[in-house]
Amino acid sequence: MVAAAIPRGPRGGRVLGNMREFNSDSLGFIERCAREFGDVVLTRFLYVPALFLFHPDHVEYVLSTGNKNFIKAASLRSPFFHRLVGRGLVTSEGDFWRRQRRLAQPAFHRNRVEAYARTMVAYAERMLSSWKDGSTLDAHEEMMSLTRAVVAQTLFSADVSRDSQEMDRALSNIVQPFAAQATLKWILDNRLPTPAHLRFNRDVRKIDRFVYRLIEERRASGEDTGDLLSMLLAARDEDGGRMTDKQLRDELMTIFLAGHETTALALTWAWYLLARNPEAEAKLAAELDEVLGGRAPTVEDLPRLRYADWVVKESMRLYPPAWAVGRECVRECEVGVFRVSKGMQVFGFQWVVQRDPRWFTDPLAFRPERWGEESISRLPKYAYFPFGGGPRLCIGNYFATMEAVLILSTIARRFRLLPAQEVEVLPALSLRPKYGLKMKLEAR
């Protein structure tokens, strides 16, 4: 029977399977899998089989048309990840997830998000007041601090400036272990009180203190500011019960982490790519001169900031902050001509699909204008999926893209960022520059 076909894949070790290869070079390994074995590849990590998917149609089935056959991947149920976000929108399932999504959705409606634009630009301008022509800074750190402040203010009406340095260190430490998920060390650190386990929990407690302080201060004031925190505090179950502090903490932690991480990384990689492609940087500068004429951008400018929008899209195509999306099969089904068994892990990789020459001409080139070409309208739906897709499409996708375009425009009209170091990619919980991104400032 054709549907019972078994995908090919790398042989791997007898005990570890493909763990060693994957962990030594995750991005290189998945690229080799696609190149050598095709669109559906069978791998194994210890005793757990996993399918790697590299065709948009297969990704669409898992995330959208056949999504009821899948839940979030086992990696999102690891003790470390559960300790970090609990039962937030990223990890919860079924009726509980639908309820939480319904409660949070109003904070991300387009009209409400557009009302945040002034705050996004103001915070970017505040950051620029400390930038000096000729100085060198870490663009990744700057973008993380900026977007963290924006999400805290717009969604929680909170000022994180007094916690900035401690939060920077804690967040940086937290993501490091996720770069080694395909190792025995990861398994042991998740389950035993190793030094890495203790460090991880210590850093999460630092973030917890900040989030619980937000909840306590808002409960004490009783103020309804109309932000996400106010909406969640006011929410009631069918029996009249309200969310516990732990439930609030999980949702706030999820949105706080995801809400600044994606935008910060999209901007980080945009600066990196613009610095390496001066023609694209010049086109962006020309658009900003024409549209803004020396002033800061507003939400009304967004329709005319087309090239800035293309820069963000192209940066997320080449360096997607979420470089992989995973699911676990809970009901036997078929992906293409291959049968997927219950319990099998399934992964779609933005890193490979969005760089595939079948869908993108000259795929490794940074060419923002490709997003204005007619051919882009004929792309398979899931040839580009930086925010996932289907019912679990990232709730903050419009927030993130709007923020990225406004911040990019605010900064680029006043400064050029020139490369000051080589960059190594770290595919951890998200796609980061391993040692930061040092750049030299040049005032316009």
C-alpha positions in Angstrom: 0.0 0.0 0.0 1.5 3.3 -1.1 0.4 5.1 2.1 2.4 2.7 4.2 5.7 3.8 2.5 8.6 4.4 4.9 10.6 7.6 4.4 14.3 7.4 4.0 16.7 9.1 6.4 20.2 9.2 7.9 21.2 6.0 9.6 22.5 7.3 12.8 24.0 5.5 15.8 22.5 2.3 17.2 21.6 3.9 20.6 21.6 7.6 20.1 20.2 7.6 16.6 20.8 11.0 15.0 21.3 12.9 18.3 25.0 13.4 17.8 24.8 14.7 14.3 21.9 17.0 15.0 23.6 18.5 18.1 27.0 19.0 16.5 25.5 21.1 13.7 21.7 21.4 13.8 21.2 23.6 10.8 23.8 21.8 8.7 22.2 18.5 9.6 18.7 19.4 8.6 20.0 20.9 5.3 21.8 17.6 4.5 18.6 15.7 5.3 16.6 17.7 2.8 19.3 17.6 0.2 20.0 13.8 0.5 16.6 12.3 1.3 13.9 14.6 0.0 10.8 16.3 1.4 10.0 13.8 4.1 12.9 12.4 6.2 12.8 9.8 9.0 15.2 10.4 11.9 15.5 9.0 15.4 16.5 10.5 18.7 17.2 7.7 21.2 14.1 5.6 20.9 11.9 8.4 19.5 11.2 8.5 15.7 10.8 11.9 14.2 9.8 13.1 10.7 11.4 16.1 9.2 9.2 17.9 6.6 10.6 20.2 3.9 7.6 20.7 1.6 5.1 23.5 2.1 2.1 21.1 1.4 3.3 18.8 4.2 3.8 21.6 6.6 0.3 22.9 5.8 -1.2 19.6 6.6 0.4 19.3 10.0 -0.2 23.0 11.0 -3.6 23.6 9.3 -5.7 21.1 7.3 -4.8 18.1 9.5 -4.0 19.9 12.7 -6.5 17.9 14.8 -4.2 14.9 14.4 -1.4 16.7 16.3 -0.5 18.4 19.5 2.6 20.5 20.4 5.9 18.5 20.2 7.3 16.7 23.2 10.1 19.2 23.4 7.6 21.8 24.5 6.6 19.6 27.4 10.1 19.3 28.8 10.6 20.2 32.4 12.7 23.3 31.4 10.1 24.6 29.0 7.2 23.9 31.3 9.0 25.6 34.2 9.5 28.6 31.9 6.0 29.1 30.5 3.8 26.7 32.3 0.4 26.2 30.7 0.5 29.4 28.5 -0.7 29.7 25.0 2.3 28.1 23.5 2.0 24.8 25.5 -1.6 24.4 26.4 -4.1 22.3 24.4 -7.8 21.6 23.8 -10.5 23.6 25.6 -8.1 25.2 28.0 -6.0 26.6 25.1 -9.2 27.8 23.3 -10.4 29.6 26.4 -7.0 31.3 27.0 -6.7 32.3 23.3 -10.2 33.8 23.4 -9.4 35.9 26.5 -6.1 37.2 25.1 -7.2 37.8 21.5 -8.8 41.3 22.1 -5.5 42.7 23.1 -4.1 41.9 19.7 -6.9 43.2 17.5 -5.5 45.4 14.7 -7.0 48.7 16.0 -5.6 48.1 19.4 -2.2 47.1 18.1 -2.0 50.2 15.9 -2.7 52.3 19.0 0.6 51.1 20.4 2.6 52.6 17.5 3.3 55.9 19.2 4.8 54.0 22.2 7.0 51.8 20.0 8.4 54.8 18.2 8.9 56.8 21.5 10.8 54.0 23.1 13.0 53.7 20.0 13.7 57.4 20.1 14.6 57.2 23.8 17.1 54.5 23.0 18.6 56.6 20.2 19.2 59.5 22.6 22.1 57.4 24.1 23.6 56.4 20.7 26.8 58.2 19.6 28.2 58.5 16.1 31.3 56.3 15.8 30.6 54.2 18.9 30.3 50.4 18.8 27.4 48.5 20.4 25.8 45.1 20.5 22.8 45.5 18.2 21.2 42.3 19.5 21.4 43.4 23.1 20.0 46.8 22.1 17.1 45.3 20.2 16.2 42.9 23.0 16.2 45.6 25.6 14.1 47.9 23.4 11.5 45.3 22.4 11.2 44.0 26.0 10.5 47.5 27.2 7.9 48.0 24.5 6.0 44.8 25.2 6.0 45.5 28.9 4.6 49.0 28.4 2.1 48.3 25.7 0.7 45.0 27.0 1.2 45.3 30.7 1.6 49.1 31.3 4.9 48.4 33.1 8.3 50.1 33.1 11.1 47.5 33.1 14.0 50.0 33.1 14.8 49.3 36.8 15.1 45.6 36.1 16.8 45.9 32.7 20.3 44.5 33.4 19.1 41.6 35.6 16.5 40.7 33.0 19.0 40.8 30.2 21.3 38.4 32.0 18.5 36.0 33.1 16.9 35.9 29.6 20.3 35.3 27.9 21.1 32.5 30.3 17.7 30.9 30.0 17.9 30.3 26.2 21.4 28.7 26.3 20.4 25.2 27.4 17.8 24.9 24.5 20.7 24.8 22.0 21.6 21.3 23.3 18.1 19.6 23.3 19.4 16.6 21.3 21.9 15.5 23.9 22.0 13.3 27.0 23.1 16.3 29.0 19.8 18.0 28.1 17.8 15.0 29.3 19.8 14.8 32.6 19.7 18.5 33.3 15.9 18.5 32.8 15.4 15.7 35.3 18.3 15.9 37.9 19.5 18.7 40.2 22.6 19.3 38.1 24.4 22.7 38.3 22.8 23.6 34.9 19.3 22.6 36.3 19.8 24.8 39.4 21.1 27.8 37.3 18.1 27.6 35.0 15.6 27.6 37.8 17.4 30.5 39.5 17.2 32.6 36.4 13.5 31.7 35.8 12.8 32.8 39.4 14.3 36.2 38.6 11.8 36.6 35.8 9.0 35.2 38.0 9.7 38.0 40.6 9.1 40.6 37.9 5.9 39.0 36.5 4.4 38.4 39.9 5.2 41.9 40.9 3.2 43.2 37.9 0.2 41.0 39.0 0.5 42.1 42.6 0.7 45.8 41.8 -2.2 45.7 39.4 -4.4 43.7 41.8 -3.6 46.2 44.6 -4.4 49.2 42.5 -7.6 47.8 40.9 -6.9 50.0 37.9 -8.2 48.9 34.5 -5.8 50.3 32.0 -7.4 48.4 29.1 -4.2 46.4 28.4 -3.8 42.6 28.3 -3.1 42.3 32.0 -6.3 44.2 32.9 -8.3 41.9 30.5 -6.9 38.7 32.0 -7.5 40.0 35.5 -11.1 40.8 34.7 -11.8 37.5 33.0 -14.2 35.1 34.6 -14.9 31.4 34.1 -18.5 30.2 33.5 -18.9 29.6 37.2 -17.6 33.1 38.0 -14.1 32.1 39.1 -11.1 34.2 38.0 -7.7 33.2 36.9 -5.2 32.4 39.6 -1.9 34.2 39.9 -0.2 31.1 38.5 -2.4 31.1 35.4 -1.8 34.8 34.9 1.9 34.3 35.4 2.0 31.6 32.7 0.1 33.8 30.1 2.2 36.9 30.9 5.4 34.9 30.8 4.5 33.4 27.4 3.5 36.7 25.8 6.4 38.6 27.4 9.0 36.2 26.1 7.5 35.7 22.7 6.3 39.3 22.4 9.8 40.8 22.5 12.0 37.9 21.2 10.6 37.6 17.7 10.7 41.3 16.9 14.2 41.7 18.5 15.6 38.9 16.4 13.9 40.1 13.2 15.5 43.5 13.7 18.9 42.0 14.7 19.1 40.0 11.5 17.8 42.9 9.5 20.7 45.1 10.7 23.1 42.3 9.9 21.8 41.8 6.4 21.5 45.5 5.6 25.1 46.0 6.7 26.2 43.2 4.3 24.0 44.6 1.4 24.7 48.3 1.0 22.5 48.6 -2.1 19.4 47.4 -0.1 20.4 49.7 2.8 20.6 52.7 0.3 17.1 51.8 -1.0 15.7 51.8 2.5 17.3 55.1 3.3 15.9 56.6 0.1 12.4 55.5 1.0 12.7 56.9 4.6 13.8 60.2 3.2 10.9 60.4 0.8 8.2 59.2 3.2 9.3 60.7 6.4 11.2 63.8 5.4 13.3 63.7 8.6 10.5 63.1 11.1 9.7 60.0 13.1 7.3 57.4 11.6 3.7 57.0 12.6 1.2 54.3 12.1 -0.3 56.3 9.2 3.0 55.9 7.3 2.9 52.1 7.3 1.2 51.7 3.9 4.0 53.8 2.3 6.9 52.1 4.1 6.8 49.3 1.6 10.6 48.7 1.3 10.9 48.7 5.1 8.2 46.1 5.3 10.0 44.0 2.6 13.3 44.3 4.6 11.5 42.8 7.6 9.9 40.0 5.6 13.2 39.1 3.8 15.1 39.1 7.1 12.6 36.7 8.6 12.8 34.5 5.5 16.6 34.1 5.7 16.9 34.2 9.5 13.5 33.1 10.9 13.5 33.7 14.7 11.4 30.5 15.0 13.6 28.2 12.8 11.6 25.0 13.4 8.0 24.1 14.4 7.2 20.8 16.0 4.1 18.6 16.6 3.4 15.2 18.1 1.0 12.9 16.3 -1.9 11.8 18.5 -4.0 10.0 15.8 -2.5 7.9 12.9 -2.7 9.9 9.7 -0.9 10.4 6.4 1.5 13.1 5.4 1.8 12.9 1.6 2.3 9.2 0.9 3.7 8.4 4.3 1.9 7.0 7.3 2.5 8.9 10.5 2.1 6.8 13.7 0.7 7.9 17.0 3.5 9.3 19.2 5.8 10.2 16.3 7.4 13.7 16.5 7.0 15.8 13.3 9.0 18.9 12.5 8.7 21.5 9.8 11.8 23.7 9.3 11.5 27.4 8.3 15.3 27.5 7.9 15.2 25.0 5.0 11.7 25.6 3.4 12.2 29.4 3.2 15.6 29.0 1.5 14.4 26.4 -1.0 15.2 27.3 -4.7 11.9 25.7 -5.7 10.1 28.6 -4.1 12.5 31.5 -4.1 14.8 32.5 -6.9 18.4 33.0 -5.8 17.2 31.9 -2.3 20.4 32.8 -0.3 20.5 36.4 -1.6 19.0 39.2 0.5 16.7 40.8 -1.9 13.8 42.7 -0.2 12.2 43.7 -3.5 11.3 40.1 -4.2 8.3 40.7 -1.9 6.9 43.3 -4.4 7.1 40.9 -7.4 4.2 39.2 -8.9 5.8 35.8 -8.5 5.6 36.1 -4.7 1.8 35.8 -5.0 2.1 32.4 -6.5 4.1 30.9 -3.6 2.7 27.8 -1.9 1.0 29.0 1.2 3.5 27.5 3.6 6.7 28.3 1.7 6.9 31.2 4.1 5.7 30.6 7.7 7.8 32.6 10.2 4.8 32.8 12.6 3.7 29.2 12.2 0.2 28.7 10.8 -3.3 27.2 11.2 -5.4 27.7 14.3 -2.2 28.2 16.4 -0.8 31.0 14.2 1.2 33.3 16.5 -1.4 35.6 18.2 1.1 38.5 18.1 2.2 38.3 14.4 0.7 41.7 13.5 2.1 43.3 16.6 5.6 41.9 15.9 5.7 42.9 12.2 4.3 46.4 12.8 6.7 47.0 15.6 9.7 45.8 13.5 8.8 48.1 10.6 8.4 51.1 12.9 11.5 50.5 14.9 13.6 49.8 11.8 12.4 53.0 10.2 12.9 55.1 13.4 16.6 53.9 13.7 17.5 53.7 10.0 16.5 57.3 9.3 19.2 58.5 11.9 21.9 55.8 11.8 23.7 53.3 9.6 24.9 50.2 11.5 28.1 48.8 10.1 29.5 45.3 10.8 32.2 45.1 13.5 32.4 41.3 13.9 31.8 37.9 12.3 28.5 36.3 13.3 27.9 32.7 14.3 24.2 31.5 14.3 22.9 29.8 17.5 19.8 27.7 16.8 18.5 27.5 20.4 15.0 28.2 21.5 15.1 30.8 18.7 17.7 31.7 16.0 20.2 34.0 17.7 23.7 35.4 17.0 25.8 33.2 19.3 28.2 35.9 20.5 25.9 38.9 19.9 26.2 41.4 17.0 28.7 44.1 17.5 28.1 47.0 15.1 29.6 50.5 14.6 27.2 53.5 14.4 27.4 56.0 11.7 25.1 59.0 12.0 23.2 60.1 8.9 
